[in-house]
Amino acid sequence: MSSLTEKDRPVVQLLLNAGTCPRCILRFCCVGSQMLYRHPHKDLMKDLQQFLGNNGEKEDPACLDVADPPCKKIRLEHREEGAEDVNHNGAILQIPEAASGNAAMESSAVKVCNVCLGILQEFCEADFVKKVCQKVNSADYQFTSFVFSVSLPPQLSVRERAAWLGVKQEMRNLGLPLAKDDIVQLKEAYKWIIHPQLSEELGVPADGKSLFEVSVVFAHPETDEECHFLATACPDCFKPAKNKQSVFTRMAVIKALEKIKEEDFLKHFPCPPSSPKKLCDALEIQCNNGAVFVAGRYNKYSRNLPQTPWIIDGERKLESSVEELISEHLMAEFKADSFNFSSSGREDVDVRTLGNGRPFAIELVNPHRIHFTAEEMKRLQQAINDSSDKIQVRDLQLVTREAIGRMKEGEEEKTKTYSALIWTDKAIQREDITFLDDIKELKLEQKTPLRVLHRRPLAVRCRLIHTMRSEYIDQHHFRLHLKTQAGTYIKEFVHGDFGRTKPNIGSLLNRTADILELDVESVDVDWPPTLAD
């Protein structure tokens, strides 16, 4: 195998004798050729056997030049398909035809690799790739590319360390250096092999930035048994955690391997590692689409509808909510697993939201359908509006995660306009309230209202009433139109909340005042963009 040089011979012999698969041998020989890893397992084994059988006599002298490998960044550069591969010593890679009838290879049975536990063997074959793709296709997702991720059994880190220590010792005996970072990582090699196969089967490219993820979770029955010595050597690294079946998680094992001394490791684990009793299991094949975000504005016409589900002490108080009336249609159309609702502020259950509505956004988690035309979004909006007379939505559209930040900025920075129906205990005349129209930029100090103190911290908030305009109705009623700073508690500004809001309408009129009805007339946040009808 001309990608290997004379200095690799003892490493190949050591690992082959220990039961290491050809692809792991290439990794520990620091071979960075992606194409080479994609060759069939059987062919790679024949090439290794031929390489050892040559005893250096038939190798091209140029390819046997024992030069230090270049840095990993250079070695692992992505190359275009068809381009010449350069081996880890700078020589041009040439794969020779394996000698037919290799007796040594024919007599050797394929065993589970003592390093990768079969990941780079059986789980690189076409049958497994088809199994993954069948799972993806049956899940019925929309996607135009994919990113592939893999979760490996924790003890692979232990076996990788054991193999490296064995190889390092062999190289040290020959007076040659071997840096751990020069070894090709198992996940990297696996993706080199699996990406082209998945891409061909699924008909879309692999893309590290794709929002559609295909993941495989591997497990092994001997994890606890093989990692147990680490718990004895580094007990502080392994602590029981909720929702974890075993304390031997990947991060805990890696942390312990960083702490344990080399001589202690060598006492408890064979280097190179011994052959495993069983192959890895592909425990789960999962698909997940990145979240999709839908935004719009809603009007609420009911005085008996909360914005979000109203549940107190586990008991539901009202049958529906703004959130649910909107989201149930989106969930069904996007075929999402769950959702997260957010809005620019919120109104009380008995408060209507009129005018151009309140901006909202819904995050749809793991949607199976992600592509919608503008016309389809219009039909979806109409379906929501036809389903209830309690709410209406407008400007329904797909947005980015980053765009939602504009809505949140408006919660504190923008203004809101309200209309309040106010009652007074003492009779009033029109001239008693006209002075309110002349008040501008009235500064309030509002302690956290008693009605929300159970869910908000106690604080004094300074807020502004920008303008007011009064409408006289009768001796005990008038309507007040207010333009305020976002975050102002309007009900408390009217009745005073037992003196917790100062000044208030009651103190300004020198009589008891209370609020009978409140409407939000506008939320002055210029988002999301207005759509043409």
C-alpha positions as CSV (number, residue, x, y, z in Angstrom):
1,M,0.0,0.0,0.0
2,S,1.9,3.0,-1.3
3,S,0.3,5.5,1.0
4,L,2.2,3.8,3.8
5,T,6.0,4.1,4.2
6,E,8.6,2.0,5.9
7,K,8.2,3.7,9.2
8,D,4.6,2.6,9.3
9,R,5.4,-1.1,9.0
10,P,5.8,-1.8,12.8
11,V,2.6,0.1,13.5
12,V,0.7,-1.9,10.8
13,Q,2.1,-5.1,12.2
14,L,1.3,-4.2,15.8
15,L,-2.3,-3.2,15.2
16,L,-3.1,-5.9,12.7
17,N,-1.9,-8.5,15.2
18,A,-4.0,-6.9,17.9
19,G,-7.2,-7.2,15.8
20,T,-7.5,-3.6,14.4
21,C,-9.5,-3.0,11.2
22,P,-7.7,-1.6,8.1
23,R,-9.3,1.8,8.4
24,C,-8.3,2.3,12.0
25,I,-4.8,1.3,11.0
26,L,-4.8,4.0,8.4
27,R,-6.0,6.5,11.0
28,F,-3.1,5.6,13.4
29,C,-0.7,5.8,10.5
30,C,-1.9,9.4,10.0
31,V,-3.2,8.8,6.5
32,G,-5.4,11.7,5.4
33,S,-6.6,10.5,2.0
34,Q,-10.4,10.5,2.1
35,M,-10.7,8.4,-1.0
36,L,-8.6,5.6,0.5
37,Y,-11.0,5.1,3.4
38,R,-13.8,4.6,1.0
39,H,-12.2,1.5,-0.5
40,P,-13.9,-1.8,0.4
41,H,-12.8,-3.3,3.7
42,K,-11.6,-6.5,2.0
43,D,-9.5,-4.7,-0.5
44,L,-7.9,-2.6,2.2
45,M,-7.0,-5.7,4.2
46,K,-5.4,-7.3,1.1
47,D,-3.3,-4.2,0.6
48,L,-2.1,-4.2,4.2
49,Q,-1.2,-7.9,3.9
50,Q,0.7,-7.2,0.7
51,F,2.4,-4.2,2.3
52,L,3.7,-6.4,5.1
53,G,4.6,-9.2,2.8
54,N,6.8,-6.9,0.6
55,N,9.3,-6.4,3.4
56,G,10.2,-3.1,1.8
57,E,11.8,-4.8,-1.3
58,K,9.2,-3.8,-3.9
59,E,8.3,-0.3,-2.6
60,D,9.1,2.7,-4.7
61,P,12.0,4.4,-2.8
62,A,10.3,7.7,-3.2
63,C,7.3,6.4,-1.3
64,L,9.5,5.1,1.5
65,D,10.9,8.4,2.4
66,V,10.5,8.6,6.1
67,A,9.5,12.2,6.5
68,D,7.5,13.7,9.4
69,P,3.8,14.2,8.4
70,P,2.7,17.7,7.8
71,C,0.3,19.4,10.2
72,K,-3.2,18.1,10.4
73,K,-4.8,21.2,9.0
74,I,-2.9,20.8,5.7
75,R,-3.3,17.0,5.6
76,L,-7.0,17.1,6.0
77,E,-7.8,19.8,3.5
78,H,-10.9,19.0,1.5
79,R,-10.0,18.0,-2.1
80,E,-12.2,17.9,-5.1
81,E,-13.3,14.5,-6.3
82,G,-10.9,13.2,-8.9
83,A,-8.0,15.3,-7.7
84,E,-4.8,13.5,-6.9
85,D,-4.5,12.5,-3.3
86,V,-1.3,13.2,-1.5
87,N,-0.2,10.8,1.3
88,H,0.8,11.9,4.7
89,N,4.5,12.0,3.7
90,G,3.8,14.2,0.6
91,A,4.0,11.4,-2.0
92,I,1.4,10.8,-4.7
93,L,-1.1,8.1,-3.6
94,Q,-1.2,5.1,-5.9
95,I,-3.3,2.1,-4.9
96,P,-1.8,-1.1,-6.4
97,E,-3.9,-4.0,-7.5
98,A,-4.0,-6.5,-4.6
99,A,-2.3,-9.7,-5.4
100,S,-4.9,-12.4,-6.2
101,G,-5.0,-15.5,-4.0
102,N,-3.4,-13.9,-1.0
103,A,-3.4,-16.9,1.3
104,A,-3.0,-14.9,4.5
105,M,-6.0,-12.7,3.7
106,E,-8.2,-15.6,2.6
107,S,-7.6,-17.5,5.8
108,S,-8.2,-14.5,8.1
109,A,-11.8,-14.0,9.2
110,V,-13.2,-10.5,9.7
111,K,-13.3,-9.8,13.4
112,V,-14.8,-6.8,15.3
113,C,-12.1,-4.1,15.4
114,N,-10.5,-3.7,18.8
115,V,-10.5,0.1,18.4
116,C,-13.7,1.3,16.6
117,L,-15.8,-1.7,17.7
118,G,-17.1,-2.2,14.2
119,I,-18.0,1.4,13.4
120,L,-15.6,1.5,10.4
121,Q,-16.5,-2.0,9.4
122,E,-20.1,-3.1,9.2
123,F,-21.6,0.3,9.7
124,C,-19.9,1.6,6.6
125,E,-21.5,-1.0,4.3
126,A,-24.2,-0.3,1.8
127,D,-26.8,-2.3,3.8
128,F,-26.5,0.0,6.8
129,V,-26.6,3.2,4.6
130,K,-29.8,1.9,3.0
131,K,-31.2,1.3,6.5
132,V,-30.5,4.9,7.5
133,C,-32.0,6.3,4.3
134,Q,-35.1,4.2,4.7
135,K,-35.6,5.7,8.1
136,V,-35.1,9.2,6.7
137,N,-37.5,8.7,3.8
138,S,-40.2,7.1,6.0
139,A,-40.0,10.1,8.4
140,D,-41.3,12.3,5.4
141,Y,-39.3,15.4,5.9
142,Q,-38.7,18.2,3.4
143,F,-35.0,19.0,3.0
144,T,-32.5,20.1,0.3
145,S,-29.3,19.0,2.1
146,F,-28.3,17.3,5.3
147,V,-25.7,17.3,8.0
148,F,-24.7,13.9,9.5
149,S,-23.9,13.5,13.1
150,V,-22.9,10.4,15.1
151,S,-22.8,9.6,18.8
152,L,-20.2,7.0,19.8
153,P,-20.0,4.7,22.8
154,P,-18.0,6.3,25.6
155,Q,-15.5,3.5,25.8
156,L,-14.3,4.2,22.3
157,S,-12.3,7.1,23.9
158,V,-10.7,4.5,26.2
159,R,-9.9,2.1,23.4
160,E,-8.6,5.0,21.3
161,R,-6.3,6.0,24.1
162,A,-5.1,2.4,24.6
163,A,-4.3,2.0,20.9
164,W,-2.5,5.4,20.8
165,L,-0.3,4.4,23.8
166,G,0.6,1.1,22.2
167,V,1.5,2.8,18.9
168,K,3.4,5.6,20.7
169,Q,5.5,3.0,22.5
170,E,6.3,1.2,19.2
171,M,7.3,4.5,17.5
172,R,9.3,5.5,20.6
173,N,11.3,2.2,20.3
174,L,12.2,3.3,16.7
175,G,13.1,6.8,17.8
176,L,10.2,8.3,15.8
177,P,7.7,10.9,17.1
178,L,3.9,10.5,17.1
179,A,1.6,13.3,18.1
180,K,-1.9,12.4,19.2
181,D,-3.4,15.2,17.1
182,D,-1.9,13.7,14.0
183,I,-4.1,10.7,14.2
184,V,-7.3,10.9,12.1
185,Q,-10.3,11.1,14.4
186,L,-12.8,8.2,14.1
187,K,-15.8,10.5,13.5
188,E,-13.9,12.3,10.8
189,A,-13.0,9.1,9.0
190,Y,-16.5,7.7,9.4
191,K,-18.0,10.8,7.8
192,W,-15.5,10.6,4.9
193,I,-16.9,7.2,4.1
194,I,-20.6,7.7,4.9
195,H,-21.2,11.1,3.4
196,P,-20.9,10.2,-0.3
197,Q,-23.1,7.1,0.2
198,L,-25.8,9.0,2.1
199,S,-25.7,11.8,-0.5
200,E,-26.2,9.4,-3.4
201,E,-29.0,7.5,-1.7
202,L,-30.9,10.6,-0.5
203,G,-30.2,12.6,-3.7
204,V,-29.1,15.8,-1.8
205,P,-25.6,17.0,-0.8
206,A,-24.1,16.8,2.6
207,D,-23.7,20.3,4.1
208,G,-22.2,21.2,7.5
209,K,-24.6,24.2,7.7
210,S,-27.7,22.3,6.8
211,L,-30.7,22.6,9.2
212,F,-31.7,19.0,8.5
213,E,-29.8,16.6,10.7
214,V,-29.5,12.8,10.3
215,S,-27.9,11.3,13.4
216,V,-27.0,7.8,14.5
217,V,-26.5,6.9,18.1
218,F,-24.2,3.9,18.7
219,A,-24.1,1.9,21.9
220,H,-22.1,-1.0,23.2
221,P,-23.1,-3.5,26.0
222,E,-19.6,-3.5,27.5
223,T,-19.3,0.3,28.2
224,D,-19.7,0.1,32.0
225,E,-17.4,-2.9,32.3
226,E,-14.6,-1.2,30.3
227,C,-14.9,2.2,31.9
228,H,-15.2,1.0,35.5
229,F,-11.5,1.4,36.3
230,L,-11.7,5.1,35.5
231,A,-14.4,5.5,38.2
232,T,-11.9,4.0,40.7
233,A,-9.0,6.2,39.5
234,C,-11.0,9.4,39.1
235,P,-14.2,9.1,41.2
236,D,-14.9,12.9,41.1
237,C,-15.5,12.7,37.3
238,F,-18.5,10.3,37.6
239,K,-21.5,11.6,39.3
240,P,-25.1,10.4,38.9
241,A,-27.2,12.7,36.7
242,K,-30.9,12.9,36.0
243,N,-32.1,11.1,32.8
244,K,-28.8,9.3,32.5
245,Q,-28.8,5.5,32.7
246,S,-25.1,5.3,33.3
247,V,-22.5,7.6,35.0
248,F,-20.1,6.7,32.1
249,T,-21.1,9.5,29.7
250,R,-18.8,10.5,26.9
251,M,-17.8,13.8,28.6
252,A,-17.2,12.1,31.9
253,V,-15.0,9.5,30.3
254,I,-13.0,12.2,28.4
255,K,-12.6,14.2,31.6
256,A,-11.3,11.1,33.4
257,L,-8.9,10.3,30.6
258,E,-7.4,13.8,30.8
259,K,-6.8,13.4,34.5
260,I,-5.5,9.8,34.8
261,K,-1.8,9.3,34.7
262,E,-0.4,7.3,31.8
263,E,1.2,4.7,34.1
264,D,-2.1,4.1,35.9
265,F,-3.9,3.7,32.6
266,L,-1.4,1.1,31.5
267,K,-1.9,-0.9,34.7
268,H,-5.7,-1.3,34.1
269,F,-6.2,-1.5,30.3
270,P,-4.2,-3.4,27.7
271,C,-2.4,-1.4,25.1
272,P,-3.3,-2.0,22.3
273,P,-6.7,-2.9,23.5
274,S,-8.0,-6.5,23.4
275,S,-10.7,-7.7,20.9
276,P,-14.3,-6.9,22.0
277,K,-16.8,-9.6,22.6
278,K,-19.5,-7.9,20.6
279,L,-20.1,-5.4,17.8
280,C,-21.6,-2.0,18.4
281,D,-25.4,-1.5,18.2
282,A,-27.0,1.3,16.1
283,L,-29.3,2.2,19.0
284,E,-31.1,5.0,17.2
285,I,-31.4,6.6,13.8
286,Q,-32.9,10.0,14.2
287,C,-33.9,12.9,12.0
288,N,-34.4,16.5,13.0
289,N,-35.2,19.6,11.1
290,G,-34.1,23.0,12.3
291,A,-36.8,25.2,13.7
292,V,-39.0,27.4,11.4
293,F,-40.3,30.8,12.6
294,V,-43.6,32.2,11.6
295,A,-44.6,35.8,12.5
296,G,-47.7,38.0,12.2
297,R,-50.0,40.3,14.2
298,Y,-53.1,39.2,16.0
299,N,-56.3,41.0,17.1
300,K,-58.2,39.7,20.2
301,Y,-61.9,40.5,20.3
302,S,-62.9,38.5,23.4
303,R,-62.8,39.7,27.0
304,N,-62.7,36.1,28.1
305,L,-59.6,34.8,26.3
306,P,-56.1,34.6,27.8
307,Q,-53.0,35.0,25.6
308,T,-51.6,31.7,26.7
309,P,-53.2,28.7,28.4
310,W,-54.5,29.8,31.8
311,I,-53.7,27.1,34.3
312,I,-53.7,27.6,38.1
313,D,-52.5,24.8,40.4
314,G,-52.7,22.3,37.6
315,E,-56.3,23.2,36.8
316,R,-57.3,24.8,33.5
317,K,-59.5,27.9,33.9
318,L,-60.5,28.7,30.3
319,E,-60.9,26.3,27.4
320,S,-58.7,28.1,24.9
321,S,-56.1,30.9,24.3
322,V,-54.8,33.1,21.6
323,E,-51.6,31.0,21.5
324,E,-53.6,27.8,20.9
325,L,-56.1,29.2,18.4
326,I,-53.1,30.3,16.2
327,S,-50.7,27.4,16.8
328,E,-53.0,24.5,16.2
329,H,-53.2,25.4,12.5
330,L,-49.5,26.0,12.2
331,M,-48.6,22.8,13.9
332,A,-50.8,20.8,11.6
333,E,-49.6,22.4,8.4
334,F,-45.9,22.4,9.3
335,K,-46.1,18.9,10.9
336,A,-44.0,20.1,13.8
337,D,-43.3,18.3,17.1
338,S,-43.9,21.3,19.3
339,F,-43.9,25.1,19.3
340,N,-42.9,28.2,21.4
341,F,-45.0,31.3,21.3
342,S,-43.8,34.8,21.9
343,S,-45.2,38.3,21.4
344,S,-44.5,42.0,21.9
345,G,-46.0,42.2,25.4
346,R,-49.2,40.7,26.5
347,E,-52.7,41.7,27.4
348,D,-54.8,40.5,30.3
349,V,-57.6,38.0,29.8
350,D,-60.3,40.7,29.9
351,V,-58.5,43.1,27.6
352,R,-59.1,43.4,23.9
353,T,-56.3,44.0,21.3
354,L,-57.6,46.1,18.4
355,G,-56.1,48.4,15.7
356,N,-53.3,46.8,13.7
357,G,-52.9,44.1,16.3
358,R,-50.0,42.8,18.5
359,P,-46.8,41.4,16.9
360,F,-46.2,37.7,17.6
361,A,-43.8,34.9,16.5
362,I,-44.1,31.2,16.8
363,E,-41.1,28.8,16.7
364,L,-42.1,25.5,15.2
365,V,-39.8,22.8,16.5
366,N,-38.7,19.9,14.2
367,P,-41.1,20.7,11.4
368,H,-41.5,18.0,8.7
369,R,-42.7,20.5,6.1
370,I,-40.7,23.7,5.7
371,H,-41.4,25.1,2.2
372,F,-44.5,27.4,1.9
373,T,-45.3,29.8,-0.9
374,A,-46.7,33.3,-0.2
375,E,-50.1,32.1,-1.5
376,E,-50.0,29.0,0.9
377,M,-49.3,31.3,3.8
378,K,-52.3,33.5,2.9
379,R,-54.5,30.4,2.8
380,L,-53.2,29.3,6.2
381,Q,-53.9,32.8,7.6
382,Q,-57.4,32.6,6.3
383,A,-58.0,29.2,7.8
384,I,-57.0,30.6,11.2
385,N,-59.3,33.5,10.8
386,D,-62.2,31.3,9.7
387,S,-61.8,29.0,12.7
388,S,-62.8,31.6,15.4
389,D,-64.5,34.9,15.9
390,K,-62.3,35.6,19.0
391,I,-59.1,36.4,17.1
392,Q,-57.9,37.4,13.7
393,V,-54.3,37.3,12.4
394,R,-52.7,39.4,9.6
395,D,-49.3,39.6,7.9
396,L,-48.6,35.9,8.5
397,Q,-45.1,35.1,7.1
398,L,-42.0,33.1,7.5
399,V,-39.2,34.9,9.2
400,T,-35.7,34.2,10.5
401,R,-34.6,33.6,14.1
402,E,-32.6,36.9,14.0
403,A,-35.6,38.9,12.8
404,I,-37.5,38.1,16.0
405,G,-35.1,40.2,17.9
406,R,-36.7,43.3,16.4
407,M,-40.0,42.4,18.1
408,K,-38.4,41.9,21.5
409,E,-36.6,45.3,21.2
410,G,-40.0,46.9,20.9
411,E,-41.3,45.6,24.2
412,E,-39.5,48.3,26.2
413,E,-38.5,50.9,23.6
414,K,-41.8,51.5,21.7
415,T,-45.1,53.1,22.7
416,K,-48.6,51.6,23.1
417,T,-52.0,53.2,22.8
418,Y,-54.9,52.3,25.1
419,S,-58.5,53.1,25.5
420,A,-59.9,52.8,29.1
421,L,-63.5,53.0,30.4
422,I,-63.3,54.6,33.8
423,W,-65.8,54.8,36.7
424,T,-65.6,57.4,39.5
425,D,-67.4,57.2,42.9
426,K,-68.1,61.0,43.0
427,A,-70.1,62.7,40.2
428,I,-68.0,64.5,37.6
429,Q,-68.7,67.1,35.0
430,R,-67.0,67.5,31.7
431,E,-64.8,70.3,33.0
432,D,-63.5,68.1,35.8
433,I,-61.6,65.9,33.4
434,T,-60.5,68.2,30.6
435,F,-57.2,69.1,32.4
436,L,-56.1,65.5,31.7
437,D,-55.8,66.4,28.0
438,D,-53.1,69.0,28.8
439,I,-50.8,66.6,30.7
440,K,-47.8,65.6,28.8
441,E,-44.9,63.2,29.7
442,L,-46.4,62.3,33.1
443,K,-43.8,60.4,35.1
444,L,-45.1,57.4,37.1
445,E,-43.5,55.3,39.8
446,Q,-45.1,51.8,39.8
447,K,-44.4,49.2,42.3
448,T,-44.9,45.7,41.0
449,P,-48.8,45.3,41.0
450,L,-50.3,43.0,43.6
451,R,-52.0,40.9,40.9
452,V,-48.7,39.9,39.3
453,L,-46.5,39.9,42.4
454,H,-46.6,36.1,42.5
455,R,-44.7,35.9,39.1
456,R,-42.7,39.1,38.9
457,P,-40.0,40.4,41.3
458,L,-40.8,43.3,43.6
459,A,-39.5,46.5,42.1
460,V,-40.3,50.1,41.5
461,R,-40.5,50.9,37.7
462,C,-40.5,54.4,36.3
463,R,-42.9,54.8,33.4
464,L,-44.2,57.6,31.2
465,I,-47.7,58.6,30.2
466,H,-46.9,60.5,27.0
467,T,-50.4,61.9,26.3
468,M,-54.0,61.6,27.4
469,R,-57.3,62.5,25.8
470,S,-60.6,62.3,27.7
471,E,-64.2,61.6,26.5
472,Y,-67.0,62.5,28.9
473,I,-69.8,59.9,29.1
474,D,-71.9,60.7,32.2
475,Q,-71.5,61.8,35.8
476,H,-69.7,58.6,36.8
477,H,-68.1,57.4,33.5
478,F,-65.6,58.7,31.0
479,R,-63.3,57.2,28.5
480,L,-59.6,57.9,28.5
481,H,-57.2,57.4,25.5
482,L,-53.6,57.1,26.6
483,K,-50.3,56.9,24.7
484,T,-47.7,55.3,27.1
485,Q,-44.3,53.9,27.4
486,A,-44.3,50.1,26.8
487,G,-44.5,48.2,30.0
488,T,-46.9,50.6,31.8
489,Y,-49.5,49.0,34.0
490,I,-52.7,50.8,32.8
491,K,-55.1,49.3,35.3
492,E,-52.9,50.4,38.2
493,F,-52.5,53.9,36.8
494,V,-56.3,54.2,36.9
495,H,-57.1,52.9,40.4
496,G,-53.7,53.3,42.1
497,D,-53.3,49.8,43.3
498,F,-53.6,50.9,47.0
499,G,-51.1,53.6,46.5
500,R,-48.5,51.5,44.7
501,T,-48.7,53.6,41.5
502,K,-48.1,57.3,41.9
503,P,-49.6,59.5,40.6
504,N,-52.8,57.8,39.4
505,I,-56.2,58.9,37.9
506,G,-57.8,58.7,41.4
507,S,-55.2,61.0,42.9
508,L,-55.3,63.4,40.0
509,L,-59.1,63.7,40.2
510,N,-59.1,63.6,44.0
511,R,-61.7,60.7,44.1
512,T,-61.9,57.0,43.8
513,A,-61.5,55.7,40.3
514,D,-61.6,52.2,38.8
515,I,-61.3,50.7,35.4
516,L,-64.2,48.9,33.8
517,E,-62.9,48.1,30.3
518,L,-59.5,48.3,28.7
519,D,-58.5,48.0,25.0
520,V,-55.1,48.0,23.4
521,E,-55.6,50.2,20.4
522,S,-52.0,50.0,18.9
523,V,-48.6,48.4,19.6
524,D,-46.2,50.7,17.9
525,V,-43.6,48.1,16.8
526,D,-42.8,48.2,13.1
527,W,-42.6,44.4,12.7
528,P,-43.3,42.1,11.0
529,P,-43.4,43.8,7.6
530,T,-46.9,44.6,6.4
531,L,-48.0,42.4,3.5
532,A,-50.3,43.3,0.7
533,D,-53.8,41.9,0.8
